[in-house]
Amino acid sequence: MKVLVVEDDPRISDVLEYALKADGYEVQTAQRGREAAEIARRSSPGLIVLDVGLPDIDGFEVCRIVRTFSDVPVIFLTSRADEIDRVVGLEIGGDDYVVKPFSPRELLARIKAILRRNHRPAKPPAEDPTESQLRYGPITIDPEKFRIHCQGREIVLTAQEFKLLELLVRHPGRVFTREQVLNRAWGEGGLVTDRTIDVHVKSLRRKFGNFEFIETVRGIGYRAREL
Ligand code: CA
């Protein structure tokens, strides 16, 4: 597995390179943004660790360029609160971030978590029609029949709650901002506010009673906890 480390501070870059190599990764490094985008295009790394503050174009711009040709996971390194806000806004297309100063061990843990997530492909339902059901802990979702069971009882959801539930449990551990929930579970049209989503989340929580699986990530959004 090849990791591209983009960081203009040689002290940080060296430490990361050392830690990643010790963990068995192949490492490429870049100090500047344009160079990094070029390397990403040429050598298709399996993951990119991307500093936001770079001497030429910033990490956000690099990520935007990379996204035009690749879905490679990107972990941002950030040092300022305003950068963090933009990263967690995730319109940039990053997968995760760590805040400086951080330990190499923390970064390695994030890398492993992302690679685990990406290497667990959802089983395509077409393979076996009887397996089109989606399971998450005690919840069974049948997207075709629009039915949900939890701990032996059927749960009746509105269409919107159904979409919200499906979005969250198809991606356990992944945080969705309210904006992403809107885009992916509501689609176009309709007058929907952040508050609407909060209300639906509250209703879902109530309907699933003591199986508590929706976590609020303060200031960001919601996720289904990893079971
Ligand atoms: Ca920097």
Boltz pocket constraint, residues with backbone or C-beta under 6 A from the ligand:
constraints:
  - pocket:
      binder: B
      contacts: [[A, 7], [A, 8], [A, 9], [A, 51], [A, 52], [A, 53], [A, 54]]
      max_distance: 6.0
